Amino acid sequence: MKTQLLIGTRKGGFVAESDASRRTWNLKGPFLKGCEVNHVAHLGDGRLAIAGKSSWWGPALQLSDDGGDTWSDAPGAIRFDEGRGHVVERIWFVKADPRKPGRLYAGVDPGALFVSDDGGGAWREVEALTDHPTRAKWFPGGGGLMVHSMVFDPTRPSRLTVGVSAAGVFRSEDDGRSWTPSNTGVLADFLPEKFPEVGQCVHHMEMHPQRADVIYQQNHCGVYRSDDAGDSWTDISDGLPSRFGFPFAVLPTDGDTIFVVPEEGSAARMTPDGRFGIYRSRNRGQSWELLTNGLPQSNAYLQVLRMAMTADAHQSPGVYVGTQGGQILASRDGGDRWDTIFNWLPPVYSLETAIV
């Protein structure tokens, strides 16, 4: 049994592998060398996807059928049909729908979702999201206008929920044919209307693995939890040094345990007080504890991007955080103790784990 850590960086993608002890890691890559890689994704059965962007050639998607040893261009391109009036600027994620074999989704800038039903061979736009009646109220955040998060309810095979920056959370009950905003209770303090129907800036969204109606998000304006699949949201920021941050992680084996990395704010996107503060809650955000063991607590002005924190499914869970400085820190005990497992990588854009 191997543990894989899939790494997207500013200069390519990497695949790190270890045994179950996760003490020693072997690094393969970079793949799509020199490209900005927003996501390296595990698709199941040893298949991986890598979503990147070349400064010269634009967005790229490659697939591997052997765990990252070899890669080839995806057979079908992710692009808008002629006349749609949009161009794919960047592919933010590729995700397999665990409920429907062969189905993949890709979230892109500008604020759109694509789907493939043959493992990436052919792609089509989910037009109802792109053409949502509220789209005139969507606008780009600092990273663009993008679909970057998606969760699947295993009990409702036609339900899809996505996070869009800066537009909010949207839910479909009919496989993407129609979408409803799901932002009640979420603040947008940068807008004239502070609790609008749409326009909130979701930074990252994750679902409780054991309770599909529980969804979490780190927002531009706080950390939130929904206990009703997005119908309403509760602010769970109390106890954190800041409401602002980007990444969010949930333990696969215990969805009550969650992690955030607060930053000073939108004008100073770095960890507060010069220390690397990772915060953990073991009760779905009712209270938070600062994790410090093995983390730098002085002269540490770091940033962790929206997709650069993840957790594995081992009984003693691993949690992984990648920084803009090129460090990857890991805990093998659910956050109690941290070690640096990689240093001097390019700036880390995304992390994902798999046990294979």
Sequence and secondary structure as in RCSB ss.txt:
>XXXX:A:sequence
MKTQLLIGTRKGGFVAESDASRRTWNLKGPFLKGCEVNHVAHLGDGRLAIAGKSSWWGPALQLSDDGGDTWSDAP
GAIRFDEGRGHVVERIWFVKADPRKPGRLYAGVDPGALFVSDDGGGAWREVEALTDHPTRAKWFPGGGGLMVHSM
VFDPTRPSRLTVGVSAAGVFRSEDDGRSWTPSNTGVLADFLPEKFPEVGQCVHHMEMHPQRADVIYQQNHCGVYR
SDDAGDSWTDISDGLPSRFGFPFAVLPTDGDTIFVVPEEGSAARMTPDGRFGIYRSRNRGQSWELLTNGLPQSNA
YLQVLRMAMTADAHQSPGVYVGTQGGQILASRDGGDRWDTIFNWLPPVYSLETAIV
>XXXX:A:secstr
  EEEEEEETTEEEEEEE TT SS EEEEEESTTSEEEEEEEEETTEEEEEEEETTTEEEEEEESSTTSS EE S
S     TTSS    EEEEEEE TTSTT EEEEEETTEEEEESSTTSS EE HHHHT TTGGG   BTTBSEEEEE
EE TT TT EEEEEETTEEEEESSTTSS EE  TT   TTSSSSS SS   EEEEEE SS TT EEEEETTEEEE
ESSTTSS EE  TTSS S EEEEEEETTEEEEEEEEE SBTTB S GGGS  EEEESSTTSS EEE TTS  SS 
     TB EEE  SSS  EEEE TTS EEEESSTTSS EEEE S S EEEEEEEE 
